[in-house]
Amino acid sequence: MPAKILQIKLVRSPISCVPAHRATVKALGLRRLNAVVEHEATPSILGMVRMVSYLLDVEEKN
């Protein structure tokens, strides 16, 4: 069974956030507002998304 793919979009700026949260957004590959990246739903990616979920919009891609 193929792994789930997540579409992750940065919808809020990480400028005034905790430095660790800014680093997490950067590690996800999000460089600017409204940027969209796709990642497989691995435990590490899901943990990163959960950490900064207040900055993101996440959808599951078929």
N, C-alpha and C positions, 0 to 999 in steps of 0.2 A: 504494500500500500504506500503510495507516495506521501511524502511529508507535507504538512500544511504550509502554505505560503502566507505570510502576513504582509500587508501593505501598510507602511507606517508613515504618517505625515506629521510634520512639525507645525503645530497651529498656534503655539504661544512662544514668545521669546524666552530663552534661558538666561538672559543678561543678568537679572537680579536674583538668580537662583544660587543655591549652594554650589561651590566649585565641583563637588563630586557629581552633581546632577548635570552640570555643563559638560563635564568630561564624558558622561554616559551618553548624552545626546550626540556628541562628536564621535564617540565610538560606534554608535549606530549608523554613522555615515550621513547624518543630517547637518548640513552646513548653513542653511538659511531658511527663513519662514516659507511655508508651503512646499518645501522640498519633500519628495516622496521616495522612499526606498523599499525594497522587497527583501525579506529575510525568511529563511525557514524557521518554523516554530520550535526551536530547540530550547531546552531548559535555561540556558544562559541568556538567550535573546528574550525569552519571556520574563526572566527576572529583571533585565534591563528595562524592558517596556513597563513592567509594574512599578519600577522605581521612579520613573519620570512620566507616569501616565497622565498627570495633570497638564503636560505640555503637548501631548500627542493625540492623534486620531488614528485608531488602528482598525483595519478591516481584514477579514479573512478572504483571500483570493481563491477562487475555484480552480 
